[in-house]
Amino acid sequence: MRVGVGSGNPVKRRAVERVLESSRGIDLADEIDGDPATVAVESVPVPSGVSEQPTGHAETVAGAENRAEAVLDAGDYDLAVGIEGGVARFEGADGLFLVMWAAVSDGSRTGRGSGPSLELPADVAARIEDGAELGPVMDDLLDTTGVARRGGAAGALTAGRVDRADALSTAVAGALGPFVSGLY
């Protein structure tokens, strides 16, 4: 069974691998008539089709769905996973939040799930609202490069208590629901 992840970011691939390793792919293999011993997860760099800094849940979900669709267009995959991080507001809560969404598709159906949301510090939110992207803002704030390919903003904002790959895994696990549960 081939699973394509719509990104070249190793953290996103690792998130998918963690979800599949937790069940050794057995539930997926049963649903798709594959062999759990031969589940292969591959990075497939594809465009998201949304802005570099998705804003709002709708744009972030669209980015995840677009990535999953692009993976299916790029090769012969049994499942395609799109993961997108963005920023959004929630009704009833002040502030701007880091959000993460995943979409999983087999070409016939699509599951969607979200990961944890973290409120952004006011100074970070202000820079994003002025047009900056979260990754470069965090790199600047931390005086580093490539935060998005390591612990991400989630890791930095929680002093490592939220691991980015684990957070994204939650979104992917939710998006897998229609493929592993008879409740859909």
N, CA, C and O atoms as a DFTB+ gen file, in Angstrom:
736 C
 N C O
     1  1       0.843      -1.166       0.000
     2  2       0.000       0.000       0.000
     3  2       0.891       1.232       0.000
     4  3       1.834       1.329       0.786
     5  1       0.585       2.175      -0.890
     6  2       1.357       3.417      -0.991
     7  2       0.525       4.574      -0.450
     8  3      -0.621       4.781      -0.848
     9  1       1.131       5.318       0.462
    10  2       0.509       6.499       1.030
    11  2       1.400       7.679       0.679
    12  3       2.579       7.698       1.031
    13  1       0.840       8.660      -0.011
    14  2       1.590       9.850      -0.389
    15  2       1.232      11.016       0.516
    16  3       0.056      11.272       0.776
    17  1       2.246      11.721       0.995
    18  2       2.061      12.901       1.836
    19  2       2.398      14.122       0.997
    20  3       3.517      14.236       0.496
    21  1       1.466      15.020       0.839
    22  2       1.618      16.167      -0.055
    23  2       2.521      17.250       0.451
    24  3       2.095      18.395       0.602
    25  1       3.777      16.910       0.719
    26  2       4.753      17.877       1.204
    27  2       6.140      17.258       1.192
    28  3       6.296      16.042       1.302
    29  1       7.133      18.106       1.057
    30  2       8.510      17.661       1.204
    31  2       9.016      17.871       2.618
    32  3      10.167      17.552       2.915
    33  1       8.169      18.407       3.503
    34  2       8.564      18.691       4.877
    35  2       8.635      17.376       5.662
    36  3       7.632      16.670       5.773
    37  1       9.813      17.042       6.207
    38  2       9.952      15.770       6.929
    39  2       9.064      15.670       8.167
    40  3       8.720      14.560       8.574
    41  1       8.687      16.779       8.772
    42  2       7.811      16.730       9.943
    43  2       6.427      16.228       9.537
    44  3       5.809      15.457      10.271
    45  1       5.940      16.656       8.383
    46  2       4.617      16.208       7.935
    47  2       4.639      14.719       7.593
    48  3       3.688      13.998       7.893
    49  1       5.706      14.267       6.977
    50  2       5.816      12.835       6.674
    51  2       5.878      12.036       7.975
    52  3       5.221      11.004       8.109
    53  1       6.668      12.519       8.924
    54  2       6.795      11.826      10.207
    55  2       5.441      11.750      10.923
    56  3       5.141      10.751      11.578
    57  1       4.630      12.797      10.799
    58  2       3.305      12.787      11.427
    59  2       2.457      11.646      10.875
    60  3       1.785      10.945      11.631
    61  1       2.489      11.462       9.563
    62  2       1.717      10.382       8.937
    63  2       2.285       9.026       9.348
    64  3       1.532       8.101       9.655
    65  1       3.594       8.910       9.353
    66  2       4.206       7.638       9.758
    67  2       3.821       7.271      11.185
    68  3       3.567       6.101      11.470
    69  1       3.774       8.241      12.079
    70  2       3.406       7.956      13.473
    71  2       1.996       7.400      13.569
    72  3       1.749       6.459      14.323
    73  1       1.077       7.969      12.817
    74  2      -0.304       7.489      12.860
    75  2      -0.382       6.062      12.322
    76  3      -1.060       5.215      12.906
    77  1       0.296       5.796      11.233
    78  2       0.242       4.454      10.645
    79  2       0.990       3.435      11.494
    80  3       0.585       2.275      11.565
    81  1       2.074       3.854      12.137
    82  2       2.822       2.940      12.997
    83  2       2.025       2.556      14.231
    84  3       2.183       1.452      14.751
    85  1       1.169       3.455      14.706
    86  2       0.409       3.168      15.920
    87  2      -0.519       1.973      15.725
    88  3      -0.856       1.281      16.686
    89  1      -0.926       1.736      14.501
    90  2      -1.785       0.580      14.221
    91  2      -1.113      -0.391      13.250
    92  3      -1.720      -1.368      12.811
    93  1       0.149      -0.108      12.921
    94  2       0.900      -0.884      11.936
    95  2       0.170      -0.945      10.600
    96  3       0.414      -1.845       9.797
    97  1      -0.734       0.020      10.357
    98  2      -1.441       0.065       9.088
    99  2      -2.516      -0.992       8.941
   100  3      -3.131      -1.093       7.880
   101  1      -2.762      -1.788       9.983
   102  2      -3.691      -2.915       9.866
   103  2      -5.096      -2.445       9.505
   104  3      -5.715      -2.995       8.594
   105  1      -5.603      -1.444      10.200
   106  2      -6.961      -0.993       9.910
   107  2      -7.068      -0.434       8.497
   108  3      -8.084      -0.634       7.832
   109  1      -6.051       0.250       8.036
   110  2      -6.062       0.768       6.666
   111  2      -5.989      -0.371       5.667
   112  3      -6.716      -0.387       4.674
   113  1      -5.115      -1.315       5.931
   114  2      -4.957      -2.439       5.016
   115  2      -6.251      -3.236       4.895
   116  3      -6.612      -3.685       3.808
   117  1      -6.940      -3.406       6.007
   118  2      -8.210      -4.126       5.970
   119  2      -9.223      -3.382       5.111
   120  3      -9.942      -3.990       4.319
   121  1      -9.275      -2.074       5.271
   122  2     -10.253      -1.266       4.547
   123  2      -9.937      -1.201       3.053
   124  3     -10.846      -1.172       2.223
   125  1      -8.646      -1.178       2.712
   126  2      -8.248      -0.966       1.323
   127  2      -7.757      -2.259       0.669
   128  3      -7.281      -2.239      -0.466
   129  1      -7.870      -3.363       1.370
   130  2      -7.418      -4.662       0.855
   131  2      -5.930      -4.672       0.553
   132  3      -5.501      -5.169      -0.489
   133  1      -5.166      -4.134       1.447
   134  2      -3.711      -4.126       1.283
   135  2      -3.052      -4.970       2.348
   136  3      -3.718      -5.571       3.191
   137  1      -1.739      -5.008       2.299
   138  2      -0.938      -5.766       3.249
   139  2      -0.296      -4.789       4.219
   140  3       0.498      -3.951       3.790
   141  1      -0.611      -4.863       5.533
   142  2      -0.056      -3.906       6.480
   143  2       1.462      -3.967       6.571
   144  3       2.092      -3.002       7.003
   145  1       2.056      -5.083       6.173
   146  2       3.509      -5.194       6.225
   147  2       4.173      -4.376       5.135
   148  3       5.379      -4.134       5.188
   149  1       3.407      -3.951       4.155
   150  2       4.006      -3.221       3.039
   151  2       3.417      -1.821       2.878
   152  3       3.263      -1.338       1.756
   153  1       3.088      -1.174       3.986
   154  2       2.620       0.202       3.921
   155  2       3.850       1.102       3.759
   156  3       4.734       1.120       4.615
   157  1       3.894       1.839       2.662
   158  2       5.008       2.747       2.384
   159  2       4.489       4.178       2.374
   160  3       3.519       4.494       1.685
   161  1       5.145       5.038       3.146
   162  2       4.785       6.453       3.205
   163  2       5.840       7.230       2.424
   164  3       7.037       7.129       2.695
   165  1       5.369       8.007       1.447
   166  2       6.283       8.750       0.581
   167  2       5.953      10.235       0.603
   168  3       4.785      10.623       0.617
   169  1       6.994      11.059       0.605
   170  2       6.815      12.504       0.474
   171  2       6.587      12.837      -0.986
   172  3       7.308      12.358      -1.861
   173  1       5.578      13.662      -1.248
   174  2       5.256      14.083      -2.607
   175  2       5.073      15.610      -2.567
   176  3       3.967      16.092      -2.321
   177  1       6.147      16.366      -2.806
   178  2       6.012      17.823      -2.753
   179  2       5.038      18.325      -3.823
   180  3       5.277      18.174      -5.021
   181  1       3.952      18.915      -3.369
   182  2       2.919      19.455      -4.263
   183  2       2.499      20.822      -3.727
   184  3       2.666      21.104      -2.541
   185  1       1.957      21.667      -4.596
   186  2       1.490      22.975      -4.124
   187  2       0.186      22.853      -3.343
   188  3      -0.610      21.939      -3.555
   189  1      -0.003      23.803      -2.437
   190  2      -1.230      23.807      -1.639
   191  2      -2.375      24.493      -2.362
   192  3      -3.541      24.233      -2.066
   193  1      -2.056      25.363      -3.306
   194  2      -3.099      26.095      -4.011
   195  2      -3.727      27.209      -3.187
   196  3      -4.716      27.815      -3.602
   197  1      -3.147      27.481      -2.010
   198  2      -3.626      28.585      -1.174
   199  2      -2.433      29.500      -0.889
   200  3      -1.312      29.210      -1.306
   201  1      -2.672      30.586      -0.189
   202  2      -1.600      31.531       0.097
   203  2      -0.526      30.892       0.977
   204  3      -0.769      29.885       1.643
   205  1       0.654      31.489       0.968
   206  2       1.757      30.973       1.782
   207  2       1.393      30.966       3.257
   208  3       1.841      30.096       4.004
   209  1       0.585      31.926       3.680
   210  2       0.102      31.958       5.057
   211  2      -1.414      31.847       5.035
   212  3      -2.111      32.862       5.014
   213  1      -1.936      30.613       5.040
   214  2      -3.387      30.464       5.041
   215  2      -4.007      31.142       6.263
   216  3      -3.521      31.014       7.387
   217  1      -5.084      31.860       6.006
   218  2      -5.778      32.580       7.066
   219  2      -7.233      32.127       7.095
   220  3      -7.943      32.205       6.093
   221  1      -7.655      31.661       8.238
   222  2      -9.012      31.165       8.406
   223  2      -9.058      29.661       8.212
   224  3      -8.203      29.068       7.553
   225  1     -10.073      29.067       8.798
   226  2     -10.222      27.614       8.698
   227  2     -10.499      27.176       7.265
   228  3      -9.957      26.169       6.811
   229  1     -11.338      27.923       6.547
   230  2     -11.703      27.513       5.186
   231  2     -10.480      27.436       4.282
   232  3     -10.328      26.470       3.535
   233  1      -9.608      28.437       4.339
   234  2      -8.424      28.420       3.479
   235  2      -7.451      27.325       3.908
   236  3      -6.820      26.692       3.062
   237  1      -7.328      27.101       5.204
   238  2      -6.413      26.068       5.691
   239  2      -6.915      24.680       5.307
   240  3      -6.128      23.840       4.872
   241  1      -8.202      24.431       5.459
   242  2      -8.789      23.149       5.039
   243  2      -8.610      22.972       3.530
   244  3      -8.253      21.888       3.068
   245  1      -8.859      24.033       2.766
   246  2      -8.698      23.952       1.306
   247  2      -7.265      23.581       0.940
   248  3      -7.048      22.793       0.019
   249  1      -6.291      24.134       1.643
   250  2      -4.896      23.786       1.377
   251  2      -4.626      22.313       1.611
   252  3      -3.940      21.675       0.812
   253  1      -5.161      21.756       2.705
   254  2      -4.982      20.331       2.993
   255  2      -5.653      19.476       1.921
   256  3      -5.068      18.506       1.438
   257  1      -6.886      19.838       1.549
   258  2      -7.602      19.078       0.515
   259  2      -6.887      19.168      -0.834
   260  3      -6.763      18.167      -1.539
   261  1      -6.422      20.356      -1.189
   262  2      -5.707      20.534      -2.460
   263  2      -4.454      19.678      -2.506
   264  3      -4.143      19.075      -3.534
   265  1      -3.740      19.626      -1.399
   266  2      -2.520      18.807      -1.369
   267  2      -2.858      17.326      -1.558
   268  3      -2.174      16.627      -2.307
   269  1      -3.900      16.847      -0.890
   270  2      -4.288      15.440      -1.034
   271  2      -4.675      15.139      -2.483
   272  3      -4.260      14.121      -3.036
   273  1      -5.463      16.013      -3.094
   274  2      -5.859      15.811      -4.491
   275  2      -4.647      15.818      -5.416
   276  3      -4.567      15.016      -6.346
   277  1      -3.699      16.727      -5.161
   278  2      -2.504      16.815      -6.010
   279  2      -1.641      15.561      -5.894
   280  3      -1.016      15.149      -6.871
   281  1      -1.604      14.956      -4.715
   282  2      -0.851      13.707      -4.544
   283  2      -1.467      12.620      -5.419
   284  3      -0.742      11.891      -6.097
   285  1      -2.789      12.502      -5.414
   286  2      -3.452      11.487      -6.244
   287  2      -3.191      11.734      -7.725
   288  3      -3.075      10.788      -8.504
   289  1      -3.097      13.008      -8.115
   290  2      -2.790      13.338      -9.506
   291  2      -1.330      13.051      -9.857
   292  3      -0.994      12.847     -11.024
   293  1      -0.461      13.036      -8.837
   294  2       0.979      12.891      -9.069
   295  2       1.440      11.446      -9.208
   296  3       2.530      11.199      -9.723
   297  1       0.643      10.498      -8.766
   298  2       1.116       9.121      -8.827
   299  2       0.042       8.125      -8.433
   300  3      -1.106       8.487      -8.175
   301  1       0.440       6.871      -8.392
   302  2      -0.466       5.769      -8.089
   303  2      -0.427       5.491      -6.588
   304  3       0.296       4.604      -6.133
   305  1      -1.208       6.254      -5.824
   306  2      -1.248       6.119      -4.368
   307  2      -2.602       5.579      -3.931
   308  3      -3.642       5.945      -4.478
   309  1      -2.567       4.699      -2.934
   310  2      -3.813       4.179      -2.371
   311  2      -4.493       5.238      -1.513
   312  3      -5.718       5.364      -1.512
   313  1      -3.685       5.992      -0.790
   314  2      -4.183       7.093       0.031
   315  2      -3.284       8.293      -0.146
   316  3      -2.070       8.165      -0.306
   317  1      -3.901       9.467      -0.114
   318  2      -3.164      10.722      -0.205
   319  2      -3.488      11.546       1.024
   320  3      -4.644      11.645       1.436
   321  1      -2.450      12.140       1.609
   322  2      -2.620      12.948       2.808
   323  2      -2.141      14.363       2.522
   324  3      -1.024      14.576       2.049
   325  1      -3.001      15.320       2.816
   326  2      -2.622      16.727       2.742
   327  2      -2.680      17.311       4.132
   328  3      -3.648      17.096       4.861
   329  1      -1.646      18.052       4.506
   330  2      -1.581      18.692       5.819
   331  2      -1.287      20.167       5.601
   332  3      -0.392      20.526       4.836
   333  1      -2.043      21.010       6.276
   334  2      -1.840      22.451       6.118
   335  2      -1.940      23.134       7.474
   336  3      -2.854      22.866       8.254
   337  1      -0.996      24.014       7.740
   338  2      -1.044      24.843       8.934
   339  2      -1.478      26.241       8.531
   340  3      -1.157      26.710       7.438
   341  1      -2.193      26.890       9.398
   342  2      -2.645      28.245       9.120
   343  2      -2.895      28.987      10.411
   344  3      -2.539      28.525      11.496
   345  1      -3.510      30.135      10.277
   346  2      -3.913      30.921      11.437
   347  2      -5.398      31.229      11.292
   348  3      -5.889      31.437      10.182
   349  1      -6.101      31.256      12.400
   350  2      -7.548      31.490      12.342
   351  2      -8.034      32.021      13.684
   352  3      -7.341      31.955      14.700
   353  1      -9.228      32.537      13.647
   354  2      -9.914      32.990      14.859
   355  2     -11.015      31.982      15.183
   356  3     -11.483      31.246      14.315
   357  1     -11.408      31.969      16.435
   358  2     -12.508      31.140      16.894
   359  2     -13.564      32.045      17.502
   360  3     -13.253      32.963      18.261
   361  1     -14.798      31.780      17.163
   362  2     -15.888      32.539      17.762
   363  2     -15.879      32.289      19.268
   364  3     -15.786      31.149      19.722
   365  1     -15.974      33.353      20.019
   366  2     -16.007      33.238      21.470
   367  2     -14.654      33.291      22.140
   368  3     -14.572      33.243      23.368
   369  1     -13.582      33.388      21.359
   370  2     -12.234      33.470      21.936
   371  2     -11.488      34.627      21.282
   372  3     -11.501      34.780      20.061
   373  1     -10.852      35.423      22.098
   374  2     -10.049      36.520      21.570
   375  2      -8.727      35.982      21.043
   376  3      -8.244      34.948      21.503
   377  1      -8.153      36.673      20.095
   378  2      -6.823      36.336      19.622
   379  2      -6.820      35.557      18.321
   380  3      -7.851      35.107      17.823
   381  1      -5.629      35.421      17.803
   382  2      -5.371      34.669      16.573
   383  2      -4.692      33.365      16.977
   384  3      -3.810      33.365      17.835
   385  1      -5.096      32.261      16.367
   386  2      -4.608      30.942      16.755
   387  2      -3.879      30.249      15.608
   388  3      -4.246      30.395      14.442
   389  1      -2.863      29.508      15.953
   390  2      -2.237      28.560      15.042
   391  2      -3.207      27.397      14.924
   392  3      -3.657      26.859      15.935
   393  1      -3.538      26.999      13.678
   394  2      -4.420      25.858      13.450
   395  2      -3.755      24.901      12.478
   396  3      -2.896      25.300      11.692
   397  1      -4.147      23.656      12.533
   398  2      -3.603      22.647      11.626
   399  2      -4.714      21.717      11.186
   400  3      -5.495      21.229      12.002
   401  1      -4.774      21.478       9.885
   402  2      -5.808      20.630       9.305
   403  2      -5.170      19.567       8.418
   404  3      -4.121      19.794       7.814
   405  1      -5.812      18.414       8.349
   406  2      -5.377      17.338       7.461
   407  2      -6.565      16.845       6.656
   408  3      -7.708      16.886       7.113
   409  1      -6.275      16.381       5.450
   410  2      -7.267      15.727       4.596
   411  2      -6.650      14.429       4.098
   412  3      -5.482      14.398       3.712
   413  1      -7.434      13.364       4.108
   414  2      -7.004      12.064       3.587
   415  2      -8.009      11.665       2.520
   416  3      -9.219      11.730       2.738
   417  1      -7.500      11.252       1.365
   418  2      -8.385      10.882       0.266
   419  2      -7.884       9.627      -0.433
   420  3      -6.684       9.371      -0.525
   421  1      -8.850       8.853      -0.921
   422  2      -8.525       7.712      -1.784
   423  2      -9.036       7.968      -3.199
   424  3      -9.015       7.070      -4.040
   425  1      -9.491       9.179      -3.459
   426  2     -10.025       9.539      -4.761
   427  2     -11.540       9.477      -4.807
   428  3     -12.162      10.133      -5.642
   429  1     -12.142       8.693      -3.916
   430  2     -13.591       8.575      -3.865
   431  2     -14.189       9.308      -2.668
   432  3     -15.283       9.868      -2.744
   433  1     -13.466       9.292      -1.588
   434  2     -13.947       9.952      -0.378
   435  2     -12.790      10.690       0.285
   436  3     -11.620      10.381       0.059
   437  1     -13.144      11.659       1.099
   438  2     -12.142      12.470       1.792
   439  2     -12.542      12.624       3.248
   440  3     -13.684      12.956       3.565
   441  1     -11.582      12.375       4.125
   442  2     -11.766      12.618       5.546
   443  2     -10.985      13.858       5.937
   444  3      -9.949      14.159       5.344
   445  1     -11.483      14.583       6.939
   446  2     -10.824      15.795       7.406
   447  2     -10.687      15.737       8.911
   448  3     -11.560      15.212       9.601
   449  1      -9.585      16.279       9.424
   450  2      -9.380      16.344      10.865
   451  2      -8.502      17.524      11.202
   452  3      -7.731      18.004      10.371
   453  1      -8.627      17.986      12.429
   454  2      -7.800      19.111      12.854
   455  2      -6.954      18.710      14.047
   456  3      -7.282      17.793      14.800
   457  1      -5.860      19.427      14.190
   458  2      -4.973      19.215      15.326
   459  2      -5.249      20.255      16.382
   460  3      -6.224      21.001      16.287
   461  1      -4.405      20.310      17.385
   462  2      -4.600      21.303      18.434
   463  2      -4.434      22.718      17.894
   464  3      -3.769      22.939      16.882
   465  1      -5.041      23.655      18.575
   466  2      -4.927      25.071      18.232
   467  2      -4.250      25.779      19.389
   468  3      -4.544      25.510      20.554
   469  1      -3.338      26.691      19.059
   470  2      -2.617      27.424      20.089
   471  2      -2.762      28.913      19.833
   472  3      -2.581      29.377      18.707
   473  1      -3.086      29.659      20.872
   474  2      -3.178      31.110      20.722
   475  2      -1.784      31.675      20.480
   476  3      -0.822      31.306      21.153
   477  1      -1.696      32.572      19.514
   478  2      -0.425      33.210      19.206
   479  2      -0.211      34.415      20.115
   480  3      -1.174      35.103      20.454
   481  1       1.032      34.683      20.515
   482  2       1.311      35.898      21.277
   483  2       0.878      37.121      20.471
   484  3       0.943      37.111      19.241
   485  1       0.442      38.158      21.151
   486  2      -0.092      39.348      20.492
   487  2       0.890      39.952      19.484
   488  3       0.472      40.388      18.411
   489  1       2.188      39.985      19.810
   490  2       3.159      40.574      18.874
   491  2       3.323      39.717      17.617
   492  3       3.508      40.251      16.523
   493  1       3.257      38.412      17.767
   494  2       3.338      37.505      16.609
   495  2       2.079      37.664      15.760
   496  3       2.161      37.766      14.536
   497  1       0.926      37.685      16.404
   498  2      -0.342      37.849      15.683
   499  2      -0.359      39.162      14.908
   500  3      -0.825      39.203      13.769
   501  1       0.138      40.223      15.510
   502  2       0.151      41.528      14.842
   503  2       1.008      41.491      13.578
   504  3       0.626      42.060      12.556
   505  1       2.142      40.840      13.639
   506  2       3.013      40.740      12.458
   507  2       2.344      39.927      11.349
   508  3       2.467      40.263      10.171
   509  1       1.645      38.869      11.720
   510  2       0.943      38.058      10.724
   511  2      -0.200      38.853      10.111
   512  3      -0.413      38.813       8.899
   513  1      -0.926      39.567      10.941
   514  2      -2.020      40.392      10.419
   515  2      -1.511      41.518       9.529
   516  3      -2.263      42.060       8.719
   517  1      -0.229      41.873       9.676
   518  2       0.392      42.873       8.796
   519  2       0.936      42.246       7.514
   520  3       1.518      42.942       6.683
   521  1       0.750      40.930       7.349
   522  2       1.133      40.272       6.104
   523  2       2.308      39.320       6.181
   524  3       2.663      38.716       5.169
   525  1       2.925      39.160       7.338
   526  2       4.057      38.240       7.471
   527  2       3.561      36.802       7.590
   528  3       2.394      36.561       7.901
   529  1       4.457      35.852       7.339
   530  2       4.157      34.431       7.497
   531  2       4.652      33.960       8.853
   532  3       5.668      34.445       9.349
   533  1       3.939      33.016       9.455
   534  2       4.264      32.548      10.791
   535  2       5.671      31.957      10.882
   536  3       6.413      32.289      11.806
   537  1       6.050      31.096       9.951
   538  2       7.375      30.458      10.015
   539  2       8.508      31.476      10.082
   540  3       9.324      31.419      11.002
   541  1       8.579      32.409       9.130
   542  2       9.637      33.426       9.195
   543  2       9.552      34.326      10.431
   544  3      10.580      34.759      10.952
   545  1       8.338      34.607      10.900
   546  2       8.193      35.409      12.128
   547  2       8.808      34.647      13.299
   548  3       9.536      35.225      14.106
   549  1       8.515      33.358      13.391
   550  2       9.077      32.555      14.479
   551  2      10.587      32.433      14.338
   552  3      11.304      32.499      15.336
   553  1      11.086      32.256      13.107
   554  2      12.538      32.213      12.899
   555  2      13.182      33.506      13.387
   556  3      14.213      33.476      14.059
   557  1      12.573      34.643      13.047
   558  2      13.097      35.939      13.462
   559  2      13.060      36.068      14.986
   560  3      14.036      36.494      15.603
   561  1      11.949      35.705      15.574
   562  2      11.773      35.804      17.020
   563  2      12.783      34.931      17.770
   564  3      13.293      35.326      18.818
   565  1      13.064      33.757      17.236
   566  2      13.965      32.806      17.884
   567  2      15.405      32.911      17.396
   568  3      16.286      32.207      17.890
   569  1      15.642      33.794      16.423
   570  2      16.967      33.976      15.825
   571  2      17.520      32.649      15.299
   572  3      18.628      32.231      15.633
   573  1      16.700      32.007      14.463
   574  2      17.068      30.719      13.885
   575  2      16.514      30.641      12.466
   576  3      15.937      31.609      11.972
   577  1      16.682      29.522      11.823
   578  2      16.058      29.280      10.515
   579  2      15.458      27.878      10.516
   580  3      15.974      26.970      11.166
   581  1      14.372      27.716       9.786
   582  2      13.782      26.399       9.597
   583  2      12.962      25.858      10.747
   584  3      12.853      24.641      10.900
   585  1      12.378      26.728      11.563
   586  2      11.546      26.253      12.665
   587  2      10.442      25.330      12.150
   588  3      10.108      24.338      12.798
   589  1       9.878      25.656      10.988
   590  2       8.768      24.873      10.439
   591  2       9.173      23.445      10.085
   592  3       8.307      22.574       9.990
   593  1      10.455      23.183       9.888
   594  2      10.915      21.843       9.535
   595  2      11.403      21.068      10.765
   596  3      11.936      19.964      10.658
   597  1      11.200      21.686      11.941
   598  2      11.601      21.022      13.191
   599  2      10.409      21.040      14.153
   600  3       9.371      20.446      13.863
   601  1      10.550      21.705      15.273
   602  2       9.500      21.720      16.293
   603  2       8.334      22.618      15.966
   604  3       7.276      22.507      16.585
   605  1       8.506      23.518      14.995
   606  2       7.434      24.406      14.574
   607  2       7.069      25.431      15.622
   608  3       7.625      25.460      16.720
   609  1       6.125      26.268      15.255
   610  2       5.637      27.289      16.182
   611  2       5.022      26.622      17.405
   612  3       5.167      27.122      18.521
   613  1       4.337      25.497      17.209
   614  2       3.703      24.803      18.334
   615  2       4.740      24.422      19.382
   616  3       4.506      24.604      20.577
   617  1       5.862      23.905      18.958
   618  2       6.923      23.544      19.897
   619  2       7.503      24.754      20.601
   620  3       7.717      24.736      21.814
   621  1       7.759      25.812      19.834
   622  2       8.334      27.022      20.419
   623  2       7.373      27.677      21.406
   624  3       7.790      28.135      22.471
   625  1       6.100      27.723      21.061
   626  2       5.122      28.412      21.906
   627  2       4.778      27.642      23.182
   628  3       4.188      28.202      24.106
   629  1       5.143      26.371      23.233
   630  2       4.847      25.562      24.421
   631  2       6.121      25.057      25.093
   632  3       6.073      24.155      25.930
   633  1       7.256      25.640      24.724
   634  2       8.552      25.206      25.271
   635  2       8.727      23.695      25.112
   636  3       9.193      23.010      26.021
   637  1       8.343      23.194      23.940
   638  2       8.537      21.785      23.615
   639  2       7.472      20.839      24.132
   640  3       7.569      19.632      23.908
   641  1       6.463      21.348      24.814
   642  2       5.424      20.474      25.365
   643  2       4.477      19.946      24.291
   644  3       3.848      18.904      24.474
   645  1       4.376      20.657      23.181
   646  2       3.609      20.174      22.037
   647  2       4.600      19.958      20.906
   648  3       5.191      20.909      20.392
   649  1       4.774      18.720      20.531
   650  2       5.653      18.360      19.430
   651  2       4.885      18.541      18.127
   652  3       3.758      18.061      18.005
   653  1       5.480      19.232      17.145
   654  2       4.759      19.516      15.905
   655  2       4.305      18.244      15.207
   656  3       3.165      18.173      14.748
   657  1       5.156      17.250      15.116
   658  2       4.770      16.006      14.438
   659  2       3.607      15.334      15.168
   660  3       2.699      14.804      14.528
   661  1       3.628      15.353      16.501
   662  2       2.514      14.771      17.254
   663  2       1.231      15.552      17.035
   664  3       0.160      14.966      16.878
   665  1       1.340      16.889      17.025
   666  2       0.157      17.730      16.807
   667  2      -0.444      17.459      15.430
   668  3      -1.661      17.328      15.294
   669  1       0.403      17.376      14.417
   670  2      -0.080      17.088      13.069
   671  2      -0.640      15.671      12.991
   672  3      -1.586      15.417      12.246
   673  1      -0.061      14.750      13.755
   674  2      -0.564      13.369      13.789
   675  2      -2.007      13.325      14.248
   676  3      -2.793      12.516      13.756
   677  1      -2.362      14.189      15.185
   678  2      -3.740      14.241      15.667
   679  2      -4.687      14.603      14.530
   680  3      -5.756      14.008      14.392
   681  1      -4.291      15.578      13.718
   682  2      -5.118      15.971      12.570
   683  2      -5.236      14.817      11.579
   684  3      -6.324      14.531      11.079
   685  1      -4.120      14.157      11.298
   686  2      -4.125      13.034      10.348
   687  2      -4.979      11.884      10.875
   688  3      -5.751      11.289      10.123
   689  1      -4.844      11.572      12.155
   690  2      -5.643      10.486      12.739
   691  2      -7.130      10.790      12.616
   692  3      -7.923       9.897      12.318
   693  1      -7.511      12.034      12.840
   694  2      -8.915      12.415      12.684
   695  2      -9.383      12.281      11.249
   696  3     -10.495      11.822      10.990
   697  1      -8.532      12.682      10.316
   698  2      -8.889      12.605       8.892
   699  2      -8.993      11.166       8.405
   700  3      -9.677      10.898       7.417
   701  1      -8.332      10.246       9.078
   702  2      -8.403       8.827       8.704
   703  2      -9.704       8.165       9.146
   704  3     -10.004       7.045       8.731
   705  1     -10.474       8.849       9.981
   706  2     -11.701       8.270      10.523
   707  2     -12.561       7.524       9.526
   708  3     -12.911       6.370       9.777
   709  1     -12.924       8.144       8.385
   710  2     -13.786       7.444       7.436
   711  2     -13.174       6.172       6.839
   712  3     -13.886       5.342       6.274
   713  1     -11.855       6.027       6.968
   714  2     -11.179       4.869       6.391
   715  2     -10.983       3.743       7.393
   716  3     -10.667       2.617       7.011
   717  1     -11.170       4.043       8.673
   718  2     -10.876       3.029       9.703
   719  2     -12.050       2.752      10.632
   720  3     -11.983       1.830      11.444
   721  1     -13.116       3.526      10.530
   722  2     -14.259       3.355      11.419
   723  2     -15.510       3.062      10.615
   724  3     -15.758       3.686       9.583
   725  1     -16.282       2.125      11.086
   726  2     -17.541       1.798      10.425
   727  2     -18.649       2.797      10.722
   728  3     -19.776       2.606      10.265
   729  1     -18.368       3.848      11.466
   730  2     -19.384       4.828      11.835
   731  2     -19.649       5.861      10.743
   732  3     -20.593       6.643      10.855
   733  1     -18.841       5.877       9.702
   734  2     -19.028       6.865       8.637
   735  2     -19.862       6.277       7.514
   736  3     -20.130       6.957       6.523
